[in-house]
Amino acid sequence: MRIVELTKEAKENILENLLKRSPNSYGQYEETVKDILADVKENKDKAIFEYTKKFDKADINAKNIRVTEEEIEEAYTLVDDSLVEVIRKALVNIRDYHMKQKQYSWFDTTPQGTMLGQKVTPLEKVGVYVPGGKAVYPSSVLMNIVPAVVAGVDKIVMTTPPNAEGKVSPNTLVAAKEAGVQEIYKVGGAQAIAALAYGTESVPKVDKIVGPGNIFVALAKKAVYGHVSIDSIAGPSEILVIADETANPRFVAADLLSQAEHDEMASAILITTSEELAKKVS
């Protein structure tokens, strides 16, 4: 972690670097995403197989794009029992939280005979995007699937990029199975968002896409919004921590790492009056 003393010159350089993160500077990525979306919309499976080979080095086809029950069973043999226990405990906590948020239909009649009410209907299909190219995030699996389960979504579809051998992280598969996902497809990046938004021969079209991702995933979600619903445009990640000499450096470092781990474009900044704290955190 680089330590910068805030002189007048340093402030100007930092401000310039921060402005480079403006959405207005993402043009180079937007053109790439636009081309990928158009290609998948027109060529469907053929396009996502080609992009998966190009970006993930994996040979994916119509026969192996969907994760099988055998692959999920194998994943359980590769994951420590202690992690499975942690996943199950987290599921209980996340489910309890979202149960308190759940909305219900209600109807009432006024003395004049007018009926008033609200009908809450779960979406039919939701697509969950889970990053997996350079890091594994079982927590993202749980936090995106559980709300859909609680809401009563009929069909939950998950996409995540495979490794070069065409495999998905065992941790991700176990978390998805425990959370209640019905289908998992081995495709990532903007091509996965396009597949969920438009549908292909293998990947079903959904009503809403949720989940974080890199700049290509974020811009793809932005581009398909309106054609399908999305949760938000999440990323690139940013965090700013303001702390003095009384702060616990381990806690500060953990907060910074929680966002810095997402991708190379993530920005994690600590502002402090304590040089000693800065050195301990770095």
C-alpha positions as CSV (number, residue, x, y, z in Angstrom):
1,M,0.0,0.0,0.0
2,R,1.5,3.4,-1.1
3,I,1.7,6.1,1.6
4,V,1.3,9.7,0.3
5,E,1.9,12.8,2.4
6,L,-0.8,15.4,1.5
7,T,1.2,18.2,0.1
8,K,-0.4,20.6,-2.4
9,E,1.2,18.8,-5.3
10,A,0.1,15.4,-3.9
11,K,-3.5,16.6,-3.6
12,E,-3.6,17.6,-7.2
13,N,-2.2,14.3,-8.4
14,I,-4.6,12.3,-6.2
15,L,-7.5,14.4,-7.5
16,E,-6.4,13.8,-11.1
17,N,-6.2,10.0,-10.5
18,L,-9.7,9.9,-8.8
19,L,-11.2,11.8,-11.8
20,K,-9.9,9.1,-14.1
21,R,-12.3,6.7,-12.4
22,S,-15.3,8.8,-13.6
23,P,-17.9,6.8,-15.6
24,N,-17.2,9.2,-18.4
25,S,-13.8,7.7,-18.9
26,Y,-15.0,4.1,-19.5
27,G,-15.5,4.6,-23.2
28,Q,-12.9,2.1,-24.2
29,Y,-14.6,-0.6,-22.2
30,E,-18.1,0.4,-23.3
31,E,-17.3,-0.3,-27.0
32,T,-16.0,-3.8,-26.1
33,V,-19.1,-4.5,-24.0
34,K,-21.4,-3.2,-26.7
35,D,-19.8,-5.6,-29.3
36,I,-20.1,-8.6,-26.9
37,L,-23.7,-7.9,-26.2
38,A,-24.6,-7.6,-29.8
39,D,-22.7,-10.7,-30.7
40,V,-24.4,-12.8,-28.0
41,K,-27.8,-11.4,-28.9
42,E,-27.4,-12.5,-32.5
43,N,-25.3,-15.7,-32.2
44,K,-26.3,-16.9,-28.8
45,D,-24.5,-20.1,-27.6
46,K,-21.9,-19.9,-30.4
47,A,-20.8,-16.4,-29.2
48,I,-20.6,-17.3,-25.4
49,F,-18.6,-20.4,-26.2
50,E,-16.1,-18.4,-28.3
51,Y,-15.8,-15.7,-25.6
52,T,-15.3,-18.3,-22.8
53,K,-12.5,-19.8,-24.9
54,K,-11.0,-16.4,-25.5
55,F,-11.2,-15.0,-22.0
56,D,-11.2,-18.0,-19.7
57,K,-9.3,-20.5,-21.9
58,A,-12.0,-23.1,-21.3
59,D,-13.6,-25.4,-23.9
60,I,-17.3,-25.0,-23.1
61,N,-20.1,-26.3,-25.3
62,A,-23.8,-27.2,-25.1
63,K,-23.0,-30.5,-23.4
64,N,-20.9,-29.1,-20.5
65,I,-22.0,-25.5,-20.0
66,R,-24.4,-26.5,-17.3
67,V,-23.0,-27.7,-14.0
68,T,-24.2,-31.3,-13.3
69,E,-25.3,-32.8,-10.1
70,E,-22.2,-35.0,-10.2
71,E,-20.0,-31.9,-10.3
72,I,-21.8,-30.5,-7.3
73,E,-21.4,-33.8,-5.4
74,E,-17.7,-33.8,-6.2
75,A,-17.4,-30.3,-4.9
76,Y,-18.6,-31.4,-1.5
77,T,-15.8,-33.9,-1.3
78,L,-13.3,-31.1,-2.0
79,V,-14.6,-28.6,0.5
80,D,-13.6,-28.7,4.2
81,D,-16.5,-29.6,6.5
82,S,-15.7,-26.5,8.5
83,L,-16.4,-24.3,5.5
84,V,-19.7,-26.1,4.8
85,E,-20.6,-25.4,8.5
86,V,-19.7,-21.7,8.1
87,I,-21.8,-21.5,4.9
88,R,-24.8,-23.0,6.7
89,K,-24.5,-20.7,9.6
90,A,-24.2,-17.7,7.3
91,L,-27.3,-18.9,5.4
92,V,-29.4,-18.8,8.6
93,N,-28.3,-15.3,9.4
94,I,-28.8,-14.0,5.9
95,R,-32.2,-15.7,5.6
96,D,-33.4,-14.3,9.0
97,Y,-32.4,-10.8,7.9
98,H,-34.2,-10.9,4.6
99,M,-37.3,-12.5,6.1
100,K,-37.7,-9.3,8.1
101,Q,-37.7,-7.4,4.8
102,K,-40.2,-9.5,3.0
103,Q,-43.3,-7.7,1.8
104,Y,-46.8,-9.3,1.7
105,S,-49.9,-8.7,-0.3
106,W,-52.8,-7.0,1.6
107,F,-56.3,-5.8,0.8
108,D,-58.8,-3.7,2.6
109,T,-62.3,-2.3,2.0
110,T,-63.4,1.2,2.9
111,P,-66.9,1.9,4.4
112,Q,-68.0,3.1,1.0
113,G,-67.1,-0.3,-0.5
114,T,-63.9,0.8,-2.3
115,M,-61.3,-2.0,-2.3
116,L,-57.7,-0.9,-1.7
117,G,-54.6,-3.1,-1.6
118,Q,-51.2,-4.2,-2.8
119,K,-50.4,-7.4,-4.5
120,V,-46.8,-8.6,-4.1
121,T,-45.8,-11.1,-6.8
122,P,-42.3,-12.7,-6.9
123,L,-40.4,-12.6,-10.2
124,E,-40.5,-15.8,-12.3
125,K,-36.8,-16.0,-13.2
126,V,-33.7,-14.3,-11.7
127,G,-30.1,-14.5,-12.9
128,V,-27.3,-14.3,-10.3
129,Y,-23.9,-13.4,-11.5
130,V,-21.0,-14.6,-9.3
131,P,-17.4,-13.5,-10.1
132,G,-14.8,-16.3,-10.2
133,G,-12.1,-15.4,-12.6
134,K,-9.3,-14.3,-10.2
135,A,-10.9,-14.9,-6.8
136,V,-13.7,-16.9,-5.3
137,Y,-16.6,-15.3,-3.3
138,P,-19.0,-17.8,-1.7
139,S,-20.4,-14.8,0.3
140,S,-21.6,-13.2,-3.0
141,V,-23.4,-16.5,-3.8
142,L,-25.2,-16.5,-0.5
143,M,-26.1,-12.8,-0.4
144,N,-27.5,-12.8,-3.9
145,I,-29.4,-16.1,-3.9
146,V,-31.0,-16.1,-0.5
147,P,-33.0,-12.9,-1.1
148,A,-34.5,-14.5,-4.2
149,V,-35.3,-17.7,-2.3
150,V,-37.0,-15.7,0.5
151,A,-39.0,-13.6,-2.1
152,G,-40.3,-16.8,-3.6
153,V,-38.7,-16.6,-7.1
154,D,-39.7,-19.6,-9.1
155,K,-36.4,-20.2,-10.9
156,I,-32.9,-19.0,-9.8
157,V,-30.1,-19.3,-12.5
158,M,-26.5,-18.6,-11.6
159,T,-23.6,-17.9,-14.0
160,T,-19.9,-17.9,-13.1
161,P,-16.8,-18.1,-15.1
162,P,-15.0,-21.5,-15.3
163,N,-11.2,-22.1,-15.0
164,A,-9.1,-23.3,-17.9
165,E,-10.2,-26.9,-17.2
166,G,-13.8,-25.9,-17.5
167,K,-14.4,-26.3,-13.8
168,V,-16.1,-24.0,-11.3
169,S,-14.7,-23.5,-7.8
170,P,-15.9,-26.2,-5.4
171,N,-16.6,-23.5,-2.7
172,T,-18.8,-21.6,-5.2
173,L,-20.7,-24.8,-6.1
174,V,-21.3,-25.8,-2.5
175,A,-22.5,-22.3,-1.5
176,A,-24.9,-22.3,-4.5
177,K,-26.3,-25.7,-3.7
178,E,-26.8,-24.8,0.0
179,A,-28.4,-21.5,-0.9
180,G,-31.0,-23.1,-3.2
181,V,-30.0,-22.3,-6.8
182,Q,-31.6,-24.5,-9.5
183,E,-29.2,-24.1,-12.4
184,I,-25.6,-23.1,-12.7
185,Y,-23.9,-22.2,-16.0
186,K,-20.2,-21.9,-16.8
187,V,-20.0,-18.5,-18.4
188,G,-18.7,-15.2,-17.1
189,G,-18.1,-11.6,-18.0
190,A,-20.2,-9.4,-20.3
191,Q,-21.2,-12.5,-22.3
192,A,-22.9,-14.0,-19.2
193,I,-24.9,-10.8,-18.7
194,A,-25.9,-10.9,-22.3
195,A,-26.9,-14.5,-22.1
196,L,-29.1,-13.9,-19.1
197,A,-30.6,-10.7,-20.7
198,Y,-31.4,-12.1,-24.1
199,G,-31.4,-15.9,-23.6
200,T,-29.4,-18.5,-25.7
201,E,-30.0,-22.1,-26.7
202,S,-28.5,-23.1,-23.3
203,V,-28.9,-20.2,-20.9
204,P,-32.5,-19.0,-20.2
205,K,-33.6,-15.4,-20.4
206,V,-34.4,-14.0,-16.9
207,D,-36.5,-11.1,-15.6
208,K,-33.7,-9.6,-13.4
209,I,-30.0,-9.9,-13.1
210,V,-28.2,-9.4,-9.8
211,G,-24.6,-9.7,-8.5
212,P,-21.3,-7.9,-8.7
213,G,-18.6,-8.1,-11.3
214,N,-15.7,-6.3,-12.9
215,I,-16.0,-3.2,-15.2
216,F,-17.2,-5.3,-18.1
217,V,-19.9,-6.9,-16.1
218,A,-21.0,-3.6,-14.6
219,L,-21.2,-1.9,-18.0
220,A,-23.0,-4.9,-19.4
221,K,-25.7,-4.7,-16.7
222,K,-26.0,-0.9,-17.3
223,A,-26.5,-1.6,-21.1
224,V,-29.2,-4.2,-20.7
225,Y,-31.1,-2.3,-18.0
226,G,-34.6,-1.7,-19.3
227,H,-34.5,-4.9,-21.3
228,V,-34.3,-6.7,-18.0
229,S,-34.2,-5.4,-14.5
230,I,-31.0,-5.2,-12.5
231,D,-30.1,-4.7,-8.9
232,S,-27.5,-2.0,-9.3
233,I,-24.3,-1.2,-11.2
234,A,-21.8,-2.5,-8.6
235,G,-18.2,-1.6,-9.3
236,P,-15.4,-0.9,-9.7
237,S,-15.3,-1.0,-5.9
238,E,-14.3,2.0,-3.8
239,I,-13.8,2.5,-0.1
240,L,-12.5,5.5,1.9
241,V,-11.6,5.1,5.6
242,I,-10.9,8.1,7.8
243,A,-9.0,7.1,11.0
244,D,-6.7,8.6,13.6
245,E,-4.1,7.1,15.9
246,T,-6.8,5.5,18.1
247,A,-7.9,3.1,15.3
248,N,-7.1,-0.6,15.3
249,P,-4.8,-1.1,12.2
250,R,-6.1,-4.6,11.7
251,F,-9.7,-3.5,11.5
252,V,-8.7,-0.7,9.1
253,A,-6.7,-3.0,6.9
254,A,-9.6,-5.5,6.9
255,D,-12.0,-2.8,5.7
256,L,-9.7,-1.7,2.9
257,L,-9.0,-5.3,1.8
258,S,-12.8,-6.1,1.7
259,Q,-13.0,-3.8,-1.4
260,A,-9.5,-4.0,-2.7
261,E,-9.8,-7.7,-3.3
262,H,-12.5,-7.3,-6.0
263,D,-10.3,-6.4,-9.0
264,E,-7.4,-4.3,-10.1
265,M,-9.6,-1.3,-10.7
266,A,-10.8,-1.2,-7.0
267,S,-9.8,1.8,-5.0
268,A,-9.0,1.6,-1.3
269,I,-7.9,4.8,0.4
270,L,-7.0,5.6,4.0
271,I,-6.9,9.2,5.2
272,T,-5.2,9.5,8.6
273,T,-3.3,12.0,10.7
274,S,-1.1,9.2,12.1
275,E,2.0,8.2,10.1
276,E,2.4,5.2,12.5
277,L,-1.1,4.0,11.7
278,A,-0.5,4.3,8.0
279,K,2.7,2.2,8.3
280,K,1.0,-0.5,10.3
281,V,-2.0,-0.7,7.9
282,S,0.3,-0.9,4.8
